[in-house]
């Protein structure tokens, strides 16, 4: 299933849309899909002169990949410069995501940034290691603690609309925060890195600020750092750069990260006194 198909929605009544997705390797729904589809639903209710400038989403519960998702949009405000929308994503179990999005009528003022793109290998020099046919992903090799960088792009052409590319960034940006958090986790470091089944992970919330238009079917660098890991929660911050080094978006995510009891039980020595 390609990314344009994943992001497509069906109108299902006043300010309501339905979305579906592919089957994912781990079962359940991919958080980036729900955020991206919720953003698309919100955009359907906004005049074309507005472009998304930010979103803030909370993951409420896991979703069922075998059932459609219903997106209900609340038109909170339409102003001269900004429009605000709230979206609730629902399945039979109840709400699975709550999202707020802000849309801005573009103003041509200053364009400055003081966060240069890190020096990393170009995508054409790296091996593809994606887990989905929807996008290409090339991780940047690094032993740096608490940081994960990767080039990513939609694997098929996206429609020539701002919202489709912004939604694709929302989809892609959910892929990397967990990796950055695991790189900071002392348990993973003491065992030589992330191993299958080592952690139970989930996205708790996700925010994105869009700084400029971008073409998400071209390569962009997602550079993610884990700033804080305490208890089972990790706070990450990511930046998205185009190949020219322009900062296109900034995102933040809090990740739930627990060492798997099942993984520990498989590796604990037997009790000789039993």
N, C-alpha and C positions, 0 to 999 in steps of 0.2 A: 504494500500500500504506500503510495507516494505522499509527500507532505501536503501538496494541495488538496488531495482527497481527504487526508486526516483532518485538515483545518476547515473543510466544508461543513456547512450547517443547513438544515432544512427548517423553513418557517413553520411554526406549529401554533399559530394563534397570536393575539396581540402581544408584542414585545416578548415573544417566547420562541426559542429555537431548540432543535434537537441535534445532537452530535453523536458520532460513533468513532471507534478507533480500531486498530488492528489488535491481534493477540500479542502480548508482550512475553518475553522469555520467562519472566518471574511470576506471571499471573497477575491479575488485577490491572488497574489503569496506571498509566504514566502521568505523574503530576504535571509535567510540562504540556501535555496534551490538553488537560482540563483548563489550565491557565490560558493557553492559546485560544481554545474554543470559546471560553468565557469572554475574552477580549474581543474576539470577532463578533460575538453576540451583542456586546455593548456597542461596538462600532456601527452595527446595523441600524441603531436608533439615533445616530449622530449625523448632522449635515456634513457634506463632503469637505467644507472649508475648514473643519477641525481635524487635527491629527493627534494621535495619542501622545501624551507627554509623560504619563506615569501610570503605574498600576500597583496595587497592594492586594495580596491574596493570602487567605488562610485556608490550609488544608484541614478539613474537619474530620473526615473518615475515609478509609480506603474505598475505591470504586470497583464495580463489577464490570469486567471487560466484555461480558456476554450480553450486557444490557445497554440501551441508549442512555445518554445523559440529557436531561432537560435543563435549559438555561433560561432563567426568568430575569428580565431586565427591569430595573426601576430607574426612571428618568428623574434624577434628583434635581438637576438644574441645567438650564441653557442660558449662558450669559453672552455678552458681546465678545469676550476673549476666551472664556473657558466653558466647557460643558462637563458635567459630572454624572457618572452612571454607577449603579450598584448591580451586581449580578449574583444570583444564587444558583449553583449547579446542584441538581437533585437526581437521585435515583430512588428505587423503591424503598431503600433503607432510610432515606431522608436526605438532608443536605450533605454534600460531600466537599463543597468548596464555596467560600464567600469571597467575592472580588469587588474592589472599587477601582474605577479607572477615571482618569482625567484627560480631557481632550482640549487642545489649544489651537486657536486660530493663529497661524504662524506670524511672528513679528521679526522683521529683518533688522536686527540690532547687532550687537557684538558677537564674535565667535572666537573665543580664547579658551585654551586648556593648558594646564601645567602638569599633566600626568602623561609623560611620553610612553609609547608602547615599548615593552621590554624587548631586548635583543634576543630573538629566538630563531631557530631554523625555519626556512620557508616551507609551506605545506607540500610543495612538489618534491621535497627531499625526504619526506617522512612516510612511513607505511600507514595505510588505512587500517583502522581497528574498530570500526563502528559495529554496533550490535543491531542496527536497523537498516532496512533498505531505504528508509525515508530520508536519511542524511548521511553525509560523509564526515568522518571524524579522524583526525590525526593528532594523537597525543604528542606533546613535546617531552622527550626524555629528560628526566630531572630527578635528583635525589633530595631536592630542597624540601625541608620539613614544612608542612602546612600550606603547600602551594601546588596547584595543578593548572597547567596551561595546555590548550588544545586549539587547533584550527578546526572549524566546523562550517558546513554549508548544507543547504537543501540539495538533495541529489537529483532533483528535477526542477525545471524552470517554474518559478512562481508567477502568478498574475502581476501585471504592472500596476499594482495598487499599494499605497503606503501601508495599509493595515495588514495585508497579507505578509509583508516582509517583517513588520513589527511582531505579528503573531508567530512567525517562524522563529524569531529571536527568542520570544517567550518559551517556545517549545524547546529550543536547543539549550537555553541557559540553565534548565533544570538538570542537565546531565552531569555537570562538573562540580557543584559544591560538595557533594558527598565525598568525592575523591580527595579534595583538599582537606576536609575534616579528618578523613582516615589517615592522611599523611602526617597529621599532627598527633594522632592518638598514640600514646605510649605502648599500648598493647600491640598494635599493628607493627610499630617499629621494633619491638622486642622479638617479634616472630617473623621478621624478614619481609614485612609488607602485608598488604591486604590479600587474604585467601578466601576462597569460596566458603560461604557459610559462617565466616568469622563474626560478622556483625548483623544485627537487625537494624535496618535503617529506614527512615521516612523523612520526607520534606514536611516541615511544620508550617512555614510561611515563606512567601516569596514576593519581593518588590523589584520593580524595574523602573528606571528613569531613562527615557529616550532623548538623546541629545541632537541627533540629526537623522535624516533619512538614510537608509542603507539598502543594499541589495543582498538579501539573505541567501540567495542562490549562488553567491560568490563567497570566497573564503573570508572568514573573520576569525580573529584570535580571541578566545575566551580565556582570560587570565584571572584565576580565582585564588584568593588567600583566605585561610581560616584564621580569624583574629582571636577567637576565644573558644576554648573547650572546657566546659565545667559540668560535672554530673553527666547527664546523657544528652546535653544540648550543645551544639557547635554553631557559632555565628561566622558566616562566610561573606566575603564581598568580592564581586567580580566586575571586570571591565571588558568591554567588547570593542575591538579595534578593527578597522578595515586594513587592507594590505598597504595603504598609503600611510598608515600610522595615525589616522584620525580616530579620536575617541567617539564612538557612536552610541554607546549605552553603558549604564552602570546598573548593577543589580546586587541585591543582598538576599541571603537565604539563611534561615535557621534550620539546622538539620538535627534530627533525632538519631543518636548513634549509641547502640547498646551492644556490648559483647554478648554473643549468642551463648545461652546456657547449653544448647545442644552441641555447639562446637567445643565448648569446654569439656563436656561430659565425654566426648569421643576421645579426648586427649589426656584426661586425668588418669594416672596409673591406678590399677585395681587396688582395692583395700585388702591387704594381706591378712588382716585380722577378721575379715568377713567369713 
